[in-house]
Amino acid sequence: MTVPEDRIVNVCDGRLRVHVKTAGSGPPIVFFHGAYGLRWDPFLDALAARHTVYAPEHPGTTPGEPDAIQQIDDLWDLVLAYDDLLDALGLDAAALVGHSFGAMVAAEVAATHRRRASRLVLISPIGLWRDDMPVQNWMALAPDVLVKAVCYDPEGPVAKLAFAMPEDPEAQMDAIVQLTWTLGCTGKLVWPLADKGLKKRLYRVRTPTLIVWGRHDGLVPPVYAEEFKRRLTGSRVEIVNKAAHLPHLEQPAIVGPLVQSFLDGEDDARA
């Protein structure tokens, strides 16, 4: 697999590292990754076969490094940075695809800068921000500490199992997929839904929206998917079997074509 190209883009008087990959000439896609960082996987490969995929790293690297990339402190600065990023990349509009809290960022961009989003795909959207903790601090936490910080039960099964996480990042992601699948199936994993006001602003999104949810997503109650659908005009919800919180990683052969058909306009969702 070809390693995605890295670009350093100036935004908000700072810099942002963006991974770019393309094998086709379709409309551009901006992918916002979730809590455990960006992993270029078969789902993104499938999108890149038809589109140019831009996958920014948020919030950046540690200040003080020789090639330090800008740290972005909170959600609102992040949204402004992505508006500047689309300007810097010369994108008048793009399809926005996001997973987990990256989906919340994508929804914010679509709500705040309507002209930017041609289509919106939210994969298991969840908000992890607290008013007293900037985004960069969440990303600085080790996986076990992050799970303990956001899990509704710090002494529960997630917190205990997270201590066994391997150190290798790729192995960590594999373990997280297995962990969410196992606990999601048993209904033992529910994360809090910290609402930074997005739920009240979703009515501003005028973009056709696809919401993808794993049937066994124990991170958020299933009714949350329907709540998004109710608040997003012209949206539709698709439930993916044999998947938990990471359906695009667990079932890329299903989620990939599902998202692609939506991006191609093969649906009746209209704002």
C-alpha positions as CSV (number, residue, x, y, z in Angstrom):
1,M,0.0,0.0,0.0
2,T,1.3,3.4,-1.0
3,V,2.1,5.6,2.0
4,P,-0.1,8.8,1.9
5,E,1.7,12.0,1.0
6,D,2.2,14.5,3.9
7,R,1.6,18.2,3.4
8,I,2.3,21.0,5.9
9,V,-0.4,23.6,5.5
10,N,-0.4,27.1,7.1
11,V,-3.6,27.7,9.1
12,C,-4.5,30.1,11.8
13,D,-1.0,31.6,11.9
14,G,0.3,28.1,12.5
15,R,0.8,24.8,10.6
16,L,-1.2,21.7,10.3
17,R,0.0,18.3,8.9
18,V,-2.4,16.8,6.4
19,H,-2.1,13.3,4.9
20,V,-3.2,13.2,1.3
21,K,-3.9,10.2,-0.9
22,T,-5.6,9.9,-4.3
23,A,-5.9,7.3,-7.1
24,G,-9.0,8.9,-8.7
25,S,-10.4,12.2,-9.8
26,G,-13.6,12.3,-7.9
27,P,-14.7,15.1,-5.7
28,P,-12.5,15.8,-2.7
29,I,-13.1,14.3,0.8
30,V,-11.8,15.5,4.1
31,F,-11.7,12.8,6.7
32,F,-11.7,13.7,10.4
33,H,-10.4,10.8,12.6
34,G,-11.6,9.8,16.0
35,A,-10.1,9.6,19.5
36,Y,-7.3,7.2,18.8
37,G,-5.7,9.0,15.9
38,L,-5.5,8.4,12.1
39,R,-4.9,5.0,10.7
40,W,-4.9,4.7,7.0
41,D,-6.9,1.6,6.4
42,P,-9.0,-0.3,3.8
43,F,-11.9,2.1,4.3
44,L,-9.8,5.2,3.4
45,D,-8.1,3.2,0.6
46,A,-11.5,2.5,-1.0
47,L,-12.4,6.2,-0.8
48,A,-9.0,7.2,-2.3
49,A,-9.6,4.9,-5.2
50,R,-12.3,7.4,-6.4
51,H,-11.4,10.6,-4.6
52,T,-8.6,12.7,-3.3
53,V,-8.7,12.2,0.5
54,Y,-7.4,14.8,2.9
55,A,-6.9,13.5,6.4
56,P,-5.6,16.3,8.8
57,E,-3.9,15.4,12.1
58,H,-5.6,17.1,15.0
59,P,-4.4,18.7,17.1
60,G,-0.8,18.4,15.9
61,T,2.5,17.5,17.4
62,T,4.2,18.6,20.6
63,P,5.4,22.2,20.7
64,G,9.1,22.6,20.8
65,E,9.9,19.9,18.3
66,P,12.0,21.0,15.4
67,D,9.2,20.6,13.0
68,A,6.4,21.3,15.5
69,I,2.9,21.5,14.1
70,Q,0.4,23.9,15.6
71,Q,-1.5,22.8,18.7
72,I,-5.2,23.6,18.5
73,D,-6.6,24.1,22.0
74,D,-10.4,23.7,21.6
75,L,-13.2,22.7,19.3
76,W,-14.0,26.2,18.1
77,D,-10.4,26.9,17.1
78,L,-10.4,23.5,15.4
79,V,-13.4,24.4,13.3
80,L,-11.8,27.7,12.3
81,A,-8.6,25.9,11.4
82,Y,-10.4,23.5,9.1
83,D,-12.1,26.4,7.3
84,D,-8.6,27.9,6.8
85,L,-7.3,24.5,5.8
86,L,-9.9,24.2,3.0
87,D,-9.0,27.7,1.8
88,A,-5.3,26.7,1.8
89,L,-6.0,23.5,-0.1
90,G,-8.1,25.4,-2.6
91,L,-11.3,23.5,-1.8
92,D,-14.4,25.5,-2.3
93,A,-16.4,22.5,-1.1
94,A,-15.7,18.9,-0.1
95,A,-17.5,15.9,1.3
96,L,-16.9,15.7,5.1
97,V,-16.5,12.3,6.6
98,G,-15.8,11.9,10.3
99,H,-15.6,9.2,13.0
100,S,-16.3,9.4,16.7
101,F,-15.4,12.9,17.9
102,G,-14.1,13.6,14.4
103,A,-17.7,13.2,13.3
104,M,-18.7,15.9,15.7
105,V,-16.0,18.2,14.2
106,A,-17.3,17.5,10.7
107,A,-20.8,18.3,11.9
108,E,-19.6,21.6,13.4
109,V,-17.9,22.5,10.2
110,A,-21.0,21.8,8.2
111,A,-23.2,23.7,10.7
112,T,-20.8,26.7,10.8
113,H,-19.6,26.9,7.2
114,R,-22.5,25.5,5.2
115,R,-21.0,26.2,1.8
116,R,-18.0,24.0,2.7
117,A,-19.9,20.7,3.0
118,S,-21.2,19.1,-0.2
119,R,-22.1,15.9,1.7
120,L,-21.7,14.8,5.4
121,V,-21.0,11.3,6.7
122,L,-21.0,10.8,10.5
123,I,-19.7,7.4,11.7
124,S,-20.6,6.8,15.3
125,P,-20.6,10.5,16.2
126,I,-19.7,11.2,19.8
127,G,-18.5,14.3,21.8
128,L,-15.6,13.9,24.1
129,W,-14.9,17.5,25.0
130,R,-15.3,18.9,28.5
131,D,-15.2,22.6,29.1
132,D,-12.2,22.3,31.3
133,M,-10.1,20.0,29.0
134,P,-8.8,21.2,25.6
135,V,-8.7,18.8,22.7
136,Q,-4.9,18.6,22.8
137,N,-5.1,17.3,26.3
138,W,-7.4,14.5,25.4
139,M,-5.0,13.5,22.6
140,A,-2.0,13.6,25.0
141,L,-3.6,10.9,27.2
142,A,-2.4,7.3,27.0
143,P,-5.3,5.0,25.7
144,D,-5.8,3.5,29.1
145,V,-6.0,6.9,30.8
146,L,-8.2,8.2,28.1
147,V,-10.7,5.4,28.5
148,K,-10.7,5.8,32.3
149,A,-11.3,9.6,31.9
150,V,-14.3,9.3,29.5
151,C,-15.8,6.1,30.6
152,Y,-18.9,6.4,32.8
153,D,-17.5,3.8,35.2
154,P,-13.8,4.4,35.9
155,E,-13.7,1.1,37.7
156,G,-15.6,-0.8,35.1
157,P,-14.5,-3.4,32.6
158,V,-13.2,-0.9,30.0
159,A,-10.9,0.8,32.4
160,K,-9.6,-2.5,33.7
161,L,-9.0,-4.1,30.3
162,A,-7.3,-0.9,29.0
163,F,-4.3,-1.5,31.2
164,A,-3.5,-4.5,29.0
165,M,-3.1,-2.3,25.9
166,P,0.0,-3.0,23.9
167,E,2.5,-0.3,23.3
168,D,2.6,-0.6,19.5
169,P,0.1,1.9,17.9
170,E,-1.1,-0.6,15.3
171,A,-1.5,-3.3,17.9
172,Q,-3.3,-0.8,20.1
173,M,-5.8,-0.1,17.3
174,D,-6.4,-3.8,16.8
175,A,-6.9,-4.2,20.5
176,I,-9.3,-1.3,20.7
177,V,-11.4,-2.7,17.8
178,Q,-11.6,-6.1,19.6
179,L,-12.3,-4.4,22.9
180,T,-15.2,-2.3,21.6
181,W,-16.6,-5.2,19.7
182,T,-16.5,-7.6,22.7
183,L,-17.9,-5.1,25.3
184,G,-20.3,-3.6,22.8
185,C,-21.9,-7.0,22.2
186,T,-22.4,-7.4,26.0
187,G,-23.7,-3.8,26.5
188,K,-21.0,-3.1,29.1
189,L,-19.5,-0.1,27.4
190,V,-21.3,3.3,27.5
191,W,-19.4,6.6,27.2
192,P,-20.8,9.9,28.3
193,L,-22.1,12.2,25.7
194,A,-20.6,15.6,26.5
195,D,-22.6,18.0,24.5
196,K,-20.8,21.2,23.7
197,G,-23.9,22.7,22.3
198,L,-23.7,20.9,18.9
199,K,-27.1,19.2,19.4
200,K,-28.8,22.6,19.6
201,R,-27.0,23.7,16.4
202,L,-27.6,20.6,14.2
203,Y,-30.7,22.3,12.7
204,R,-28.2,24.6,10.9
205,V,-26.8,21.7,8.8
206,R,-28.4,21.8,5.4
207,T,-26.1,19.2,3.9
208,P,-27.4,15.7,2.9
209,T,-26.2,13.5,5.8
210,L,-25.5,9.8,6.2
211,I,-25.2,8.5,9.8
212,V,-23.4,5.1,10.1
213,W,-23.7,3.1,13.3
214,G,-22.5,-0.3,14.4
215,R,-25.3,-2.4,15.8
216,H,-23.3,-3.4,18.8
217,D,-21.9,0.1,19.6
218,G,-21.8,0.1,23.3
219,L,-20.1,3.5,23.4
220,V,-23.3,5.3,22.9
221,P,-27.0,4.4,23.3
222,P,-28.6,3.3,19.9
223,V,-31.3,5.9,20.4
224,Y,-28.5,8.5,19.9
225,A,-28.4,7.7,16.1
226,E,-32.1,8.4,15.8
227,E,-31.6,11.6,17.8
228,F,-29.1,12.8,15.1
229,K,-31.5,11.8,12.4
230,R,-34.3,13.7,14.0
231,R,-32.3,16.9,14.3
232,L,-30.6,16.7,10.8
233,T,-33.0,17.5,8.0
234,G,-32.7,15.1,5.1
235,S,-30.5,12.6,6.9
236,R,-30.6,8.8,7.0
237,V,-29.3,6.3,9.4
238,E,-27.7,3.0,8.4
239,I,-27.0,0.3,11.1
240,V,-24.1,-2.1,10.3
241,N,-24.3,-5.6,11.6
242,K,-21.3,-7.3,13.3
243,A,-19.7,-4.0,14.1
244,A,-19.3,-1.8,17.2
245,H,-17.9,1.7,17.5
246,L,-15.6,1.4,14.6
247,P,-17.8,0.0,11.8
248,H,-15.5,1.5,9.0
249,L,-12.6,-0.6,10.4
250,E,-14.6,-3.6,11.4
251,Q,-16.7,-3.9,8.3
252,P,-14.9,-1.9,5.6
253,A,-16.4,-4.0,2.8
254,I,-19.8,-2.9,3.9
255,V,-19.2,0.6,5.1
256,G,-17.0,1.5,2.1
257,P,-19.6,0.9,-0.6
258,L,-22.4,2.3,1.6
259,V,-20.5,5.6,2.0
260,Q,-19.4,5.7,-1.7
261,S,-23.0,5.2,-3.0
262,F,-24.1,8.1,-0.7
263,L,-21.2,10.3,-2.0
264,D,-22.3,9.4,-5.6
265,G,-25.8,10.7,-4.8
266,E,-27.4,7.3,-5.1
267,D,-30.0,8.1,-2.4
268,D,-33.0,10.3,-1.9
269,A,-31.7,12.3,1.1
270,R,-32.3,16.0,0.3
271,A,-32.2,19.0,2.7
